[in-house]
Amino acid sequence: MTEDEFWDRVATLGGRVVEDGFDRLTAGLAAGPMVTVLGFADRLDEALRRLDLLALAAQHVWDTEDDLLDDPPPLDRDGFLDARAAVICAGRDIYERVLTDPSAFGGIWDFSAEMLLYVPVEAYEAKTGKPWPYVLPGTDETVAEVEAHRADRPDGHGPVVAEELAEEVTEAAPEPAPDNGWDPAVRTDGADGPVRLDVRRHAFWLVEVAGAHDLEPVEGFLAEPAPAFGIPAGAEATEEWPEVCVAEAFPAASARITEVLRAHGGLAPLPLRRMSVVLVLSGVWDLTLRLRPYSGAVHVASDAVARWSAEEAVRAVTGIAAHVMLEAIQDYRVDHPAAEQLVELRYAASALVPFSSSSPR
């Protein structure tokens, strides 16, 4: 397996640390030849070991399950392994950024990315019906040995980083950020811009773009159904979004809008840390913003979506997400320095999305 092929496989996770994504990745490997399974394991092992650096182990790192009001606990062996797996799950761009700038490793990572280590293990066992006979990727231990020492500690972490490295790690540790209301989603050091990533369950996104097809709550950002999210008169909701939108357009839009916002200070001017853009498939366009705390929704005509190519889907969904953010900025009555770039992204999609005729603004 080439390096490009490995990262293409990882990209199917969409930067997410969720069990369904790992299940799909495992099934895809298991459906191919054994050389693909072993090739993925080798590439994963290589990627994890390239991140096995003191400059990374010295960073201030939280698991998503940690209390962010407390100082980050010292990275132990298993925690460091799981955090490195989370970097890989976030995708090639984030991985290479961390290698180039170790300070980008500091912040919040979802340690349940440990599941990535078991993808080739489970694919092998599904194909052969036999236990995985090799060491677990990123370690020099068998699966049983890794799980045994994890079980020895009630918090699920393994032995602390080797004592002979502790002094070097301490010396390399950066000064803690000043207590000035720092939002772990974005930290700015001087004139160099944001340097700390917020890698939670949805990787590094500040804005998550997702499709909804009914009035049921959407897990993660809608606490309950609301009349404001109803289907417009005369419209009918379709069953599901096309795979090209789910697999390509939504993650691409999430990443692009986040990139623009992060370059201009994140979501700090708005009274929220994360934003979810909900796109409801229906029979008609209605781009009037339905805004709830932490989320905004618009309705997208299903017949238009069906005609989009993959490239058009990415451009259109990104433009719609930019439109939602612009509407939210206006509704919150704030000025945001990212607005100009968001307008450009919306304009780039104007041939595919009737912004002017479908929204009163």
N, C-alpha and C positions, 0 to 999 in steps of 0.2 A: 504494500500500500504506500503510495507516495504521500508526502506531507500535505499536498493540496487535497488529495482524496480524504485524508484523515480530517482536515478542517471542514471539508464539505459535509462529512458525516456529523461532526460536532455542531455545525450550523443548523442541522435539523432540530436541535433543541430550542432554537430561537432565543438563545441567551437565557433560558429559563431553567430553574432548578425545581422541576416538578416530576413526579413519578411517571406520569403518562408519557412524557417526552423520553425518558430513559427506556421505558417499555418499547416504544416505537423504534428507538435506536437499536435495542437488543434484537428485536424481531427482524429488523433489516439486515443485521449482520448474520443472524442465524439462517436467513433465507439464502445467503450466498455461500460460496465455497469456503472451506476451512482456512485457506490462505488469507482470506479477507478478515476473518475473526482474529487470527494470530497477528496479522499485519496491524490491525487496529490496536491490539494489546501492546505491540512493540512501540508504535507511535505514541500511545498514551503514556507508556513508561518513560519514553524519552522526553516528552513534554513536561511531565511531572519532575523529572530529575533536573531539567534545565532551570526549573524554578527553585531548586533546593539550594538556596543561597542565604548566607548570613545577613546580607543586606535586606532580605525580605523577612527573615525570622525576627529581625530587630524591630519591625514596624509595630505600631499600635493597632491591633486587629480585634474586632468583636465578631462573634457569631450572631446570627439573627435572633438567637434565643437568649443572648446575654442582656442584662440590664444596661442600657446605654447611658444611664446616669452614673454608673460606676466606672472606675478605670478598667481598661481591658485586662483580662487575666493573661498571664504569661502563656505564650504558645507552647503547648506540649507537642510531642511527636505526631500524635494522631490529628490534633487540631491543625497543625501546620500542613499536614498532608491533605486534609479535607478542604482547607482554605485554598491550597494550590489547585485542587480539583475544581473549586468554584471559579477560579480565574480561567481555567480552560473552558468551562461551561459558558462563560461570558462571551467566548468567541475569540477568533484569531487577533482582531484588532486590539482588544483589551489585553490579551495575553502578551502581545509584542510590546504594548505600551508599558506593562509592568516590568518586562525584561529590560527595557530601555531606561525607565524611570522607577526605581524601587519604591519611591515614596507613594506611587500610585497603588501599591499593595495595601497601604494603611487604610483602615476604614472598616466597613461592615460587609461580611461575606456569609453566605448561607452554607454552613458546614454539612448540610444534608446532601451537598454535591458529592459526598462520599459515594453515592449511588453510581456515579460515573465509573468508579474503579471496578465495579462488579458487572458492567455491561459485557465485556468480552468473556468474563467468567460464566455468566448465565447464558450467553449465546453459545459458547462451547458445550455447556452441559445440555442445552436444548437440542443441539445437533447430534451429540454422541450418547447422551444418557449416562455419561460417566462424569465423575468429579473433575474439576479443573486441576491439572497435574503440575502447574507452574506456580511461581510466586505471584502475589497480587501486584498489579502494575504500581510502580512508584515505591515499592518496598523490596526488601530482601527476605520476606517471610511468606509462608503459605497462607492461604485464606484462614485456615484454622488457627494458626499462630496469631494472626492479626486480630481475629475476633476474640481470642482468649485474653489477650492483654487489654483489649477494650473493655471486656467484661469485668476485669479486675478492678476497674475504677467506676464508682457509682455514677459519675458524671459522663461516662461514655468516652472519656479521653484516655490516651495511653501515657506511658512514661514521659517524663519531662525531657526536653532537649538535652543532649549529652552534656554532662558537667564541664567537660573540657572546653566546650564552646560557650558556656554561659558568660565568662568574663568578656570574650570578644563581642558577644551579642549585646551585653550591657554597654560596652564602650561605643558600639555602633548605633545604639538606639537614639532616635531623634528626640529633640526637646519636645515635651508635650505641648499641644496647642493651648494658647491662653484661654482662660475661662471667660469668654466674652459672648456667650450666647451662641456658640458654634453649633451649627446645624450639621450633623454628620452626613447629610445628603450632599453638601457642597462645602468645602473649606477653601478659603482663598489665602494664599501666603504672598503678601506683597503684590508686585505688579505682574507676577507670572500667571495669575488666573487660578481657576479651580484646580486643585491637585488631588483631592480625596474623592474616591468613587463611592457611591452608595450601591452596593451590590447585594440586593436582597433577593427575594424569591423571583423577581423578574429582572435579574442581572442589574445593569447599570442604568435602567430607565427611570427618569423622573416622570415621564408621561407614558402611559400604557394605552395602546390602541387595540380595541377588541370589538368583535361583532356580536350583536344580540339578535335573536330572531323571534322573540316572544316577549310577554310582559312579566315573565318570572324574574326574580332577583338574579343578578349576575354576580357570582361569588367573588368577593374581594372588594367590590366597590358599590354595590347597591344593597342597602340593608332591607329594603322592602319594595314591592311594586308601587308605582306612583302614577296618578293620572297624567302627569306631565310627560310620561314616556309612552303614552298611548299611541296606537297607530292612527295616522290622520284619517279623516272621514273618507270612505271610498277605497281605502287601501287595505291590502291583505298582507300579513307577514308571511314570508317564505320560510322553509324549514331550516336551511342552513346556508352559510356563506361558502362560496367556491373555495376549494383547497388552495388555489393560487393566492387568495387573499389571506387565508389563515396562516399558510406556511411562509409566504414571502412579503406580502404587502403590509400586514399588521406589524410584524417585527421590524421591517425596514422603516416604516413611519414612526414607530416608537423610538427607534434609535436616532433617526434624523431630527425629530422635534426635540428630543432630549439633548442632542448635540448642540443645537442652536440655543436652547435655553441655558445649558450649562456654560456655554461660552460667554453668556451675558449675566452670570450670577445665579443661575438656576431659577427656582420658583420663589425666591425670597420676597419679591414685591407682592406676591399673592399670599393670602392667609392659609396656605397649605404647603405640604412638603412633597406630595405626589398628586398626580392628576390622571384620571382615567377618561379616555375618549371612547364613548360607546356609540357604535354605528349600528343602527337598526335597519334591517332590510325591509322594505315595504314597496307598495305599488306605485308610490309617487315620491318625488323629492320634497323634503321639508328640512331646510338647513337652519331653521330658527333654533337657537340654542335652548335645550332643556338643561338647566343647570341645577345640580344638587351639590352639597358639600363633597369635594374631592372627585367629582365626575361631571361630565357634560355629554349630552347625547344629541344626535341629529338623525334624520331619516334619509336613507339612500335608496333610490329607485332600483329595484332588482333587475329590470330589463337592461338598464345601462351597465350594471355590473357584469351581466352575462356576456356583454360584447367586449369587455376590456381584455387586452393581451396582458401578459405578465408585467411588462414594462409599464403599460398604462395603469394597471392596478396599483402598482407601487406609487406612481406619480399622483394618481387620483386620491388614494387614501392618505398620502402624505399631505396633499393640499387640503383635504377635508379636516385632517387633524390640526393643521395650521389654522384653518378657519375657526375651529372650535376654541383653540387657545386665544385667538384674537378676540372672539366674542366674550370669552371668560375675562380676559384682561379689561375689556370695556365694561362688563357687568360689575366687576370688582372696583371699577373707577380708579385704576392705578395706571401709571406709566411704566412700560417695560421696555428696556433697551433692545430686546429681541424682536420687537414688533415689526421692524423694517424687513428683517429676513423672513419672518413668518408671512408677511404680505407677498414676498417674492415666491415663496413656496406655494401659496394659494394661487397666485397668478399663473404659475407653471401648470396648474391643473385646470385652468379655466375652460379649456377646450373640451374637457371631459365632465366637468361638474358645473351646473348652472348656478353659480353663486349669486349673481345679481338678480335673477328672477325667482329664486327659491327662498331667499331670506330677505326680510324687510330692511336689513341694515346694509 
